[in-house]
Amino acid sequence: MSPSVPLQEMIRAIRSARTQCEERGVIQRECAAIRAQFRQSDNGGRSHNLAKLLYVHMLGYPAHFGQMECVRMIASPRYSEKRVGYLGAMMLLDEKQDASLLITNSIKNDLSHSNQYVQSLALCTLACMGSAEMCRDLAPEIDRLLRASNSYIKKKAALCAVHIVRKVHDLGELFAPAARSLLAEKNHGVLHGAVVLITELCKRNPETLERFRKTVPDLVQIMKGLVISGYSPEHDVAGVSDPFLQVRILRLLRILGRNNEVASDAMNDLLAQVATNTDSTKTVGNAVLYETVLTVLDIKSESGLRVLAVNILGRFLLNNDRNIRYIAMISLQKIVGTDHNAVQRHRGTIVDCLKDQDASVKRRALDLSLALVSASNVRSMMKELLVFLSSCPAELRAQAASGIFNAAERYAPSQRWHIDTILHVLTTV
């Protein structure tokens, strides 16, 4: 291959290689040509060569010799070169390498660039591979961009701020005022970024969490707008208005309402509305419902709302999708101790899951069935569990037998019944 071979032709040559040895030969020749061109001071095909090297890197071959070329291209005034340079930095550099520090000044300059797409490249790169030192140096610039008038920049700056907070926890206080103001935005992308940022801030700092509890009414209003809004082609997914933003808001409400009655009371009506109005026939609707259930069960919600949440999980157990049945049983297992009576209403459906073909679903159904055994239902439940024991997989037999022994000893209605049950288990196993 000649040194100036196009990227598409190089890919074609690599894919047409019949053996791995032949593939390595093609890549070694092309890498040698790329190295030679990198050494030339006046190289018009820099972005072309770096793009080829990035493809080589994606195949798992060494491409570290292109790191300094990324640094040079990021400093270029041409957008086409900056774009490939920033992409290369995100792929070839990380915070552990000294070369990453060389692009800090270029990122800072590009964050103040007049072109929003150049600013976007710098924001994405900082959010992807920014070290703690880079984050400290550039945090004021990100805070400035969070207050910009351009929605395209604000949403990217919000996600970049999330990365900075994760790297340097102390910088969370810097972004809190701007994050609060972003909740007044109408752009869904900005709102999504703001909610993610506030969630991260609340996880890191109890004082910040207390401060953002005042935003619960605002979040409730945003969520109500999504739930009752009509069809919007820009945000609609299978009949649900922006489920991604809904899920993020529900997760934030869960954090804000945990162990706080005032915040929980402010969101009870909304959660009931979401639980009753969301379409459960579509996967995307089930995703929103599942987050709603987790929020209801985690905050100080009303008893009627908790029963509604358990009933939604009960409907999940009837779903044809095994993944949905699995997560429903995991959630029920967590609350069976606190909402035992509500879970008991779905005992029949849970026992039916013991017959599921999927081993993981069967294991969860066994755990939940054993947890539901009580003095009032011990005879009927033991009958079902003994039938399961006689046909269960070998890997579940020890767990089933042990669980039956413990339940029989704890809830045995009589001594004779206890002995008969133990003998039945021993003869079956």
WORA-V356265 format. One record per residue. RES is the residue in three letters. SS is DSSP state (a for helix, b for strand, c for the rest). PSI is psi in degrees with one decimal (NA if undefined). D_LAST is the distance of its C-alpha to the last C-alpha in Angstrom with 1 decimal. Layout:
# WORA-V356265
RES;SS;PSI;D_LAST + RES;SS;PSI;D_LAST
This chain:
# WORA-V356265
MET;c;142.7;68.4 + SER;c;157.2;71.3 + PRO;c;-25.2;71.0 + SER;c;18.9;71.7 + VAL;c;134.9;69.0 + PRO;c;159.8;67.6 + LEU;a;-44.0;64.0 + GLN;a;-37.3;63.1 + GLU;a;-36.2;64.4 + MET;a;-43.0;62.5 + ILE;a;-41.3;59.3 + ARG;a;-41.5;60.1 + ALA;a;-38.8;60.8 + ILE;a;-42.7;57.6 + ARG;a;-26.8;55.5 + SER;c;-5.7;57.3 + ALA;c;132.8;56.5 + ARG;c;-25.5;54.6 + THR;c;163.9;53.0 + GLN;a;-33.2;52.1 + CYS;a;-41.7;55.0 + GLU;a;-38.9;57.4 + GLU;a;-44.6;56.1 + ARG;a;-38.1;56.6 + GLY;a;-43.6;60.1 + VAL;a;-45.1;61.0 + ILE;a;-39.0;59.7 + GLN;a;-40.3;61.5 + ARG;a;-41.8;64.8 + GLU;a;-38.6;64.5 + CYS;a;-36.5;63.6 + ALA;a;-41.7;66.7 + ALA;a;-39.7;68.9 + ILE;a;-42.6;67.5 + ARG;a;-45.1;68.1 + ALA;a;-40.2;71.7 + GLN;a;-30.7;72.4 + PHE;a;-30.9;70.9 + ARG;a;-19.3;73.6 + GLN;c;131.9;76.4 + SER;c;-41.0;78.0 + ASP;c;87.6;79.1 + ASN;c;108.7;76.0 + GLY;c;-15.9;76.1 + GLY;c;36.5;72.6 + ARG;a;-49.6;70.7 + SER;a;-35.1;68.3 + HIS;a;-44.4;67.9 + ASN;a;-39.3;66.9 + LEU;a;-36.1;64.6 + ALA;a;-40.6;62.8 + LYS;a;-39.3;62.2 + LEU;a;-35.7;60.9 + LEU;a;-35.2;58.4 + TYR;a;-40.2;57.0 + VAL;a;-41.5;56.8 + HIS;a;-39.4;54.9 + MET;a;-25.6;52.4 + LEU;c;-6.7;51.6 + GLY;c;9.8;50.7 + TYR;c;154.8;53.9 + PRO;c;134.6;56.0 + ALA;c;19.6;58.5 + HIS;a;-22.7;59.4 + PHE;a;-5.6;63.0 + GLY;a;2.3;63.4 + GLN;a;-46.4;62.9 + MET;a;-29.3;66.6 + GLU;a;-36.2;67.5 + CYS;a;-44.1;65.3 + VAL;a;-43.6;67.2 + ARG;a;-40.0;70.6 + MET;a;-31.3;69.6 + ILE;a;-33.9;68.4 + ALA;c;-5.8;71.9 + SER;c;145.9;73.6 + PRO;c;-12.6;75.5 + ARG;c;131.7;74.2 + TYR;a;-39.1;71.3 + SER;a;-37.0;70.0 + GLU;a;-39.1;69.7 + LYS;a;-42.3;68.3 + ARG;a;-48.4;65.5 + VAL;a;-35.6;64.4 + GLY;a;-45.0;65.0 + TYR;a;-38.9;62.8 + LEU;a;-42.9;60.0 + GLY;a;-39.0;60.4 + ALA;a;-40.7;60.2 + MET;a;-28.3;57.0 + MET;a;-37.2;55.4 + LEU;a;-19.7;57.0 + LEU;c;153.2;57.6 + ASP;c;174.6;55.5 + GLU;c;-15.0;56.4 + LYS;c;-11.2;55.9 + GLN;c;138.9;58.8 + ASP;a;-29.9;62.4 + ALA;a;-26.8;63.6 + SER;a;-29.0;61.9 + LEU;a;-23.0;64.4 + LEU;a;-18.9;67.2 + ILE;a;0.5;66.5 + THR;a;-46.0;66.5 + ASN;a;-38.4;70.2 + SER;a;-41.5;69.9 + ILE;a;-42.4;67.1 + LYS;a;-42.4;69.3 + ASN;a;-41.3;72.2 + ASP;a;-24.3;70.2 + LEU;a;-19.3;68.8 + SER;c;11.4;72.4 + HIS;c;152.5;73.2 + SER;c;-19.6;75.0 + ASN;c;122.6;72.6 + GLN;a;-27.1;69.3 + TYR;a;-31.2;67.5 + VAL;a;-43.0;68.5 + GLN;a;-40.9;67.3 + SER;a;-40.8;64.0 + LEU;a;-43.8;63.5 + ALA;a;-40.7;64.2 + LEU;a;-44.3;61.8 + CYS;a;-40.1;58.9 + THR;a;-43.9;59.4 + LEU;a;-40.0;59.6 + ALA;a;-24.3;56.4 + CYS;a;-45.3;54.6 + MET;a;18.4;55.6 + GLY;c;128.2;57.8 + SER;c;170.8;57.5 + ALA;a;-39.0;57.9 + GLU;a;-43.5;61.5 + MET;a;-40.4;62.3 + CYS;a;-41.8;60.7 + ARG;a;-40.5;62.9 + ASP;a;-35.3;66.0 + LEU;a;-2.5;65.4 + ALA;a;-42.5;63.8 + PRO;a;-35.2;67.2 + GLU;a;-39.8;67.8 + ILE;a;-40.4;64.4 + ASP;a;-38.0;65.3 + ARG;a;-42.0;68.6 + LEU;a;-25.8;67.0 + LEU;a;-21.6;64.7 + ARG;c;8.7;67.9 + ALA;c;166.4;69.4 + SER;c;-15.1;70.5 + ASN;c;116.6;68.7 + SER;a;-35.5;65.3 + TYR;a;-40.6;64.2 + ILE;a;-39.4;64.8 + LYS;a;-40.3;63.4 + LYS;a;-34.7;59.9 + LYS;a;-35.4;59.7 + ALA;a;-35.3;61.2 + ALA;a;-43.7;58.5 + LEU;a;-31.3;55.7 + CYS;a;-38.5;57.6 + ALA;a;-33.1;57.8 + VAL;a;-44.4;54.0 + HIS;a;-41.2;53.8 + ILE;a;-42.8;56.5 + VAL;a;-37.9;54.8 + ARG;a;-32.4;51.6 + LYS;a;-42.5;53.6 + VAL;c;96.8;56.0 + HIS;a;-33.4;54.7 + ASP;a;-20.8;58.1 + LEU;a;-1.4;59.7 + GLY;a;-38.5;57.8 + GLU;a;-29.7;60.6 + LEU;a;-37.5;63.0 + PHE;a;-11.3;61.3 + ALA;a;-47.8;60.4 + PRO;a;-44.0;63.8 + ALA;a;-39.4;63.8 + ALA;a;-39.4;60.2 + ARG;a;-41.4;61.0 + SER;a;-24.8;64.0 + LEU;a;-19.6;62.0 + LEU;c;-13.9;60.2 + ALA;c;-3.9;63.5 + GLU;c;153.3;63.4 + LYS;c;-23.6;63.0 + ASN;c;126.5;61.8 + HIS;a;-34.4;58.0 + GLY;a;-42.4;57.7 + VAL;a;-43.0;59.5 + LEU;a;-42.4;57.4 + HIS;a;-46.8;54.2 + GLY;a;-39.3;55.4 + ALA;a;-42.6;56.6 + VAL;a;-41.2;53.3 + VAL;a;-42.3;51.4 + LEU;a;-45.5;54.0 + ILE;a;-38.9;53.9 + THR;a;-44.4;50.1 + GLU;a;-40.8;50.4 + LEU;a;-41.7;53.2 + CYS;a;-32.3;51.2 + LYS;a;-32.4;48.2 + ARG;a;-29.5;50.4 + ASN;c;117.0;52.7 + PRO;a;-33.9;52.2 + GLU;a;-40.2;56.0 + THR;a;-38.8;56.0 + LEU;a;-45.7;53.0 + GLU;a;-38.7;55.1 + ARG;a;-39.3;58.1 + PHE;a;-7.9;56.3 + ARG;a;-21.9;54.9 + LYS;a;-13.8;58.3 + THR;a;0.0;57.7 + VAL;a;-46.4;54.9 + PRO;a;-38.0;57.5 + ASP;a;-44.0;58.6 + LEU;a;-38.0;55.1 + VAL;a;-41.5;54.5 + GLN;a;-41.9;57.7 + ILE;a;-44.4;56.8 + MET;a;-40.6;53.4 + LYS;a;-39.2;54.9 + GLY;a;-36.1;57.4 + LEU;a;-39.3;54.6 + VAL;a;-41.4;52.7 + ILE;a;-2.5;55.7 + SER;c;151.7;57.6 + GLY;c;-170.9;58.4 + TYR;c;127.7;57.6 + SER;c;108.3;58.6 + PRO;c;-24.2;58.4 + GLU;c;-31.5;58.6 + HIS;c;-7.5;55.5 + ASP;b;133.6;53.6 + VAL;b;108.2;50.1 + ALA;c;40.8;48.7 + GLY;c;-1.0;50.6 + VAL;b;129.7;49.7 + SER;b;113.9;52.5 + ASP;c;67.2;51.9 + PRO;a;-26.4;48.1 + PHE;a;-44.1;48.3 + LEU;a;-38.4;50.8 + GLN;a;-44.8;48.9 + VAL;a;-43.1;45.7 + ARG;a;-41.0;47.7 + ILE;a;-41.2;49.5 + LEU;a;-38.8;46.3 + ARG;a;-39.1;44.9 + LEU;a;-41.3;48.2 + LEU;a;-34.9;48.2 + ARG;a;-41.3;44.7 + ILE;a;-41.5;46.1 + LEU;a;-31.1;49.3 + GLY;a;-12.0;47.7 + ARG;c;125.7;45.0 + ASN;c;28.0;45.9 + ASN;c;110.6;49.2 + GLU;a;-38.2;50.0 + VAL;a;-48.6;53.3 + ALA;a;-39.1;52.0 + SER;a;-42.8;49.0 + ASP;a;-35.3;51.3 + ALA;a;-21.5;53.5 + MET;a;-1.7;50.7 + ASN;a;-48.3;48.8 + ASP;a;-41.4;50.9 + LEU;a;-46.5;50.7 + LEU;a;-38.3;46.9 + ALA;a;-38.5;46.8 + GLN;a;-44.5;49.2 + VAL;a;-42.0;47.2 + ALA;a;-32.1;44.0 + THR;a;-24.4;45.7 + ASN;a;-11.3;48.1 + THR;c;134.0;46.0 + ASP;c;119.2;45.0 + SER;c;4.3;41.2 + THR;c;-11.8;41.3 + LYS;c;149.7;42.2 + THR;a;-40.0;40.2 + VAL;a;-35.0;43.1 + GLY;a;-38.4;43.1 + ASN;a;-33.1;39.4 + ALA;a;-44.4;40.2 + VAL;a;-42.4;42.9 + LEU;a;-40.0;40.8 + TYR;a;-44.3;37.9 + GLU;a;-35.3;40.5 + THR;a;-44.8;41.9 + VAL;a;-46.3;38.6 + LEU;a;-37.6;38.1 + THR;a;-46.0;41.7 + VAL;a;-42.3;41.3 + LEU;a;-16.6;38.2 + ASP;a;-20.6;39.8 + ILE;c;179.9;43.2 + LYS;c;72.1;44.4 + SER;c;165.5;44.3 + GLU;c;154.5;44.9 + SER;a;-39.1;42.0 + GLY;a;-35.8;42.8 + LEU;a;-35.9;42.7 + ARG;a;-39.0;39.3 + VAL;a;-40.8;38.0 + LEU;a;-40.8;39.6 + ALA;a;-42.5;37.9 + VAL;a;-37.6;34.4 + ASN;a;-35.2;35.3 + ILE;a;-42.4;36.3 + LEU;a;-35.6;32.8 + GLY;a;-38.3;31.5 + ARG;a;-35.0;33.7 + PHE;a;-32.8;32.4 + LEU;c;-20.4;28.9 + LEU;c;-2.2;30.5 + ASN;c;146.7;32.2 + ASN;c;-21.9;31.6 + ASP;c;119.5;31.7 + ARG;a;-31.1;28.3 + ASN;a;-40.1;30.1 + ILE;a;-40.2;31.5 + ARG;a;-38.2;28.2 + TYR;a;-49.0;26.7 + ILE;a;-29.7;29.7 + ALA;a;-42.2;29.6 + MET;a;-34.7;26.1 + ILE;a;-44.0;27.1 + SER;a;-41.1;30.2 + LEU;a;-35.6;28.5 + GLN;a;-36.1;26.1 + LYS;a;-28.2;29.2 + ILE;a;0.6;30.9 + VAL;c;-26.9;28.2 + GLY;c;-34.2;29.3 + THR;c;-30.8;33.0 + ASP;c;52.8;33.0 + HIS;a;-45.8;29.9 + ASN;a;-38.7;31.7 + ALA;a;-39.4;32.9 + VAL;a;-33.6;29.5 + GLN;a;-28.5;28.0 + ARG;c;-20.9;30.4 + HIS;c;22.4;28.4 + ARG;a;-42.9;25.0 + GLY;a;-42.8;24.7 + THR;a;-38.6;25.6 + ILE;a;-43.3;23.2 + VAL;a;-36.4;20.2 + ASP;a;-28.8;21.6 + CYS;a;-13.8;21.4 + LEU;a;-20.5;17.5 + LYS;a;2.3;18.4 + ASP;c;146.5;20.8 + GLN;c;-24.4;20.8 + ASP;c;126.6;21.6 + ALA;a;-38.2;18.9 + SER;a;-39.5;21.0 + VAL;a;-41.8;21.7 + LYS;a;-40.8;18.1 + ARG;a;-43.7;17.4 + ARG;a;-37.9;20.5 + ALA;a;-36.8;19.6 + LEU;a;-46.3;16.3 + ASP;a;-45.7;18.4 + LEU;a;-38.0;21.1 + SER;a;-42.6;19.0 + LEU;a;-35.6;17.6 + ALA;a;-22.6;21.2 + LEU;a;-9.8;22.5 + VAL;c;131.3;20.7 + SER;c;175.1;23.5 + ALA;c;-29.4;24.6 + SER;c;-22.9;26.2 + ASN;c;14.1;23.4 + VAL;a;-38.1;20.3 + ARG;a;-48.9;19.7 + SER;a;-40.1;20.2 + MET;a;-39.7;18.3 + MET;a;-34.8;15.1 + LYS;a;-43.7;15.4 + GLU;a;-41.9;15.6 + LEU;a;-34.0;12.8 + LEU;a;-35.7;10.3 + VAL;a;-42.3;11.8 + PHE;a;-41.9;11.5 + LEU;a;-33.7;7.8 + SER;a;-19.1;7.6 + SER;a;7.5;10.1 + CYS;c;157.6;10.2 + PRO;c;155.1;11.3 + ALA;a;-34.6;9.5 + GLU;a;-16.4;12.0 + LEU;a;-7.7;11.1 + ARG;a;-44.3;7.3 + ALA;a;-42.6;8.4 + GLN;a;-42.4;11.3 + ALA;a;-44.4;9.9 + ALA;a;-44.1;7.7 + SER;a;-43.3;10.9 + GLY;a;-40.1;13.2 + ILE;a;-42.8;11.9 + PHE;a;-48.8;12.2 + ASN;a;-43.9;15.7 + ALA;a;-39.6;16.8 + ALA;a;-39.9;16.0 + GLU;a;-34.9;17.9 + ARG;a;-38.7;20.7 + TYR;a;13.2;21.4 + ALA;c;124.8;20.2 + PRO;c;-21.6;23.1 + SER;c;163.5;22.8 + GLN;a;-41.9;21.4 + ARG;a;-44.2;20.1 + TRP;a;-40.1;18.3 + HIS;a;-47.3;16.7 + ILE;a;-41.7;15.5 + ASP;a;-40.1;14.3 + THR;a;-42.9;12.3 + ILE;a;-43.6;10.6 + LEU;a;-39.2;9.9 + HIS;a;-44.1;8.6 + VAL;a;-45.2;6.0 + LEU;a;-39.8;5.3 + THR;a;-30.8;5.7 + THR;a;-44.1;3.8 + VAL;c;NA;0.0
